C-alpha cells in the first residue's frame, strides 16, 4: 500500500530547519488542514497553491514530490 505524501514528508522533519525540505516538512506538520491522506499530485498542489503561505517556492514541493514518486515505486 502506498504511503500518503504527508507520511513520506514527515521523515524529513527536524527540530530546526536545516534546508528547504526540512523547513517544508516542519511547516506541513504544523498545518492542521494539510490533506494528510492525499496521494495525488493535483490534490496536494492545489492545496499548497491556495494555502501554502509557508512555501517560498512551489519548486520545493515539486522536488519533494519527485522524491516521493521515486521512493514509492
N, C-alpha and C positions, 0 to 999 in steps of 0.2 A: 504494500500500500504506500502511496506517495505521501510524503510529509507536506504540510502546508508551507507556504513561503515564510510565514511568521515563525514557525517552528525551526525551519532552516536558519533563518536570520538570527535567532536567539543564541546560537553558538558563537556569534561574534560580539556579544555583549561583554563589556569590561567595566570595572569600577570607574575608570577615567577614559575619556576619548583619546585613542591612540592614532586613529586615522579616520578618513571619511566613512568607511564601512562600520567601524565601531561606533562612531557618533550616530550614524543612521540606525543601527541596531538598538542603541540606548534610547533614542528618541521614539522608535516604534514601540519599544517596551512600555514607555510612559504614555503612549497614545491609546487610551482606553477604547476608542472607537475603531481602531485599525481592524480590518477584516481578517481575523486570526485563522479562519478556516480556508481562506482563499488559496487556490492552486492555479488560477488562471491569470495570465499577464494583464489582460484588459481590466479585470476587476480591481487588481491592486494598483495598476497605473492610473485608472480613473479616480480611485480614492485619493491617491497621493497628489494628483493634479489639483484636486479641489480642497484637500485638507492637509497636505504635506508641507505646511509652512516651515517645518524644521529642516527640510531638504534644501540645500543651496542650489543643487542642480539635479535634474532627473537622470543625469549620467550616472550618479551614484547608484540609483535604483537599477538602471539598466545593467550596470556592471554586476551588481548583486544578483540580478535575475539570471544573467548568463552563468554565474557560478552555481546557482540553484539548479538550472537545467542540466548542467554537466554532472553534478552530484546525484541528481535524481534519475539519471538514465538507468 
